[in-house]
Amino acid sequence: MKIRFFRGFTLVELLVVIAIISVLIALLLPAVQAAREAARRMQCTNHQKQIVLGMHNYHDVQQTFPWGSRGTGYGIWAIQVLPFVEKNQIFTEYKWDIQFNSGTNVTLLSNLVISTYTCPSDGNQNKCSFGEYKEHNYVVCMGREGVYALSATRNLPTYDPRNCLIDGLVFARESQYRAMFTGSCISNVTPSPAYPLTTAMEDVVDGTSNTVALSETVQGLSPDGTSNDLRGLIWYGFNCYFNTNQAPNTTVADITTNSFGLTGHIQHPLSPMVTSTSVGDGYYTRMSARSWHASGVNAGLADGSIRFITNQINLDIWRAAGSTNGNEVVSLP
């Protein structure tokens, strides 16, 4: 009987094959991750497109865009747009004379996640410790500046009441330039003719293609996994907007007036936050556009288009895009 010998892989050959496979995986993995992020960014773009088109549909009905916020918790732009993003029942049941965390609004909004208001690149995915409320990602532009504190100790610029936001007799936004969205000091009463201001298409004299209406924020997260950082809790007036005072994903800290913004986002390397009423630069509240996308944020313009704005955008251009009537001669990239 003839014995046949079969030659197998030697240990060296096996190690070489494993090394080659490892190198190929190492080369392929970044490409796969990049492809996935590109898909998530595209989905984020689609979400913002739906929201901005919803705002245009709102304008067709009301002859104006929605206002940004009323008081700190009596309703924001995101509620007004709900009928135009297929959430009309929530809009119909929402009570405007009470805060978002009062009465029947608690049942209506608790644990509510609206995918159209959520960026898929944000890994926190709607965590929050403010009751059972979930965080989202899209915020409207309330101007090129921060929020000035109304205080006798501050050297504040003269502001035009037609262009400013006053909230609880504490804040005033927009000292010079009209914002795309504003808020008001009005709480549980019918909005007055003066506040909150609304913007019609003809008010965007800088051009709708050069005026930012919407962008992104990161969902806040604190070291214990809960959320003392309430960025993304868009039902609450402090967190439903951003300013173009600083570039997207700036290392300059956001400033909040409420006691919840104590830590800043521990995972996002470019999302510091402080709680302060005397930060020394004239601002009481400042929120910048932020996202988990590599190198920038998606932004919806007043004309309904969506642009990707890089972190390196010229700051003068970005600030100019935050106003509707600054008369700046600029063009967004």
CORPEGI-V322791 format. One record per backbone hydrogen bond with DSSP energy under -0.5 kcal/mol. NH is the residue of the N-H (numbers start at 1). CO is the residue of the C=O. Records with the same first field share a line. If there is no record, write none. Layout:
NH->CO + CO
This chain:
7->5
8->6
14->10
15->11
16->12
17->13
18->14
19->15
20->16
21->17
22->18
23->19
24->20
25->21
26->22
27->23
28->24
29->25
30->26
31->27
32->28
33->29
34->30
35->31
36->32
37->33
38->34
39->35
40->36
41->37
42->38
43->39
44->40
45->41
46->42
47->43
48->44
49->45
50->46
51->47
52->48
53->49
54->50
55->51
56->52
57->53
58->54
59->55
60->56
61->57
62->58
63->59
65->199
68->182
69->182
70->75
71->184
74->70
77->68
79->76
80->76
81->77
82->78 + 79
84->81
85->82
86->83
87->82
91->87
92->88
93->89
94->90
96->94
98->95
100->73
102->99
105->102
106->102 + 103
107->103
108->104
109->105
110->106
111->132
112->109
115->113
117->114
118->115
120->118
122->119
123->121
125->122
129->227
131->129
133->130
136->232
137->117
138->117
139->215
140->240
141->213
142->140 + 242
147->285
148->146 + 172
150->170
151->149
154->151
156->154
160->175
161->159
163->160
164->160
165->173
167->171
170->167
171->167
172->148
173->165
174->146
180->322
181->141
182->197
192->195
197->183
203->200
204->200 + 201
205->203
206->324
207->204
210->207
211->208
212->321
213->300
214->300
215->139
217->137
220->218 + 231
222->226
225->222
228->226
230->228
232->239
233->230
234->232
236->233
237->72 + 235
239->236
240->237
242->140
243->287
244->143
249->289
250->247
254->272
255->286
256->274
261->258
262->260
265->271
266->221 + 264
269->267
271->268
274->254
276->256 + 274
279->283
284->147
285->147
286->255
290->216
296->293
297->309
299->307
300->214
301->305
302->208 + 211
303->208
304->301
307->299
309->297 + 307
310->308
311->295
313->310
318->314
319->315
320->316
321->317
322->318 + 319
323->320
324->178
325->178
330->328
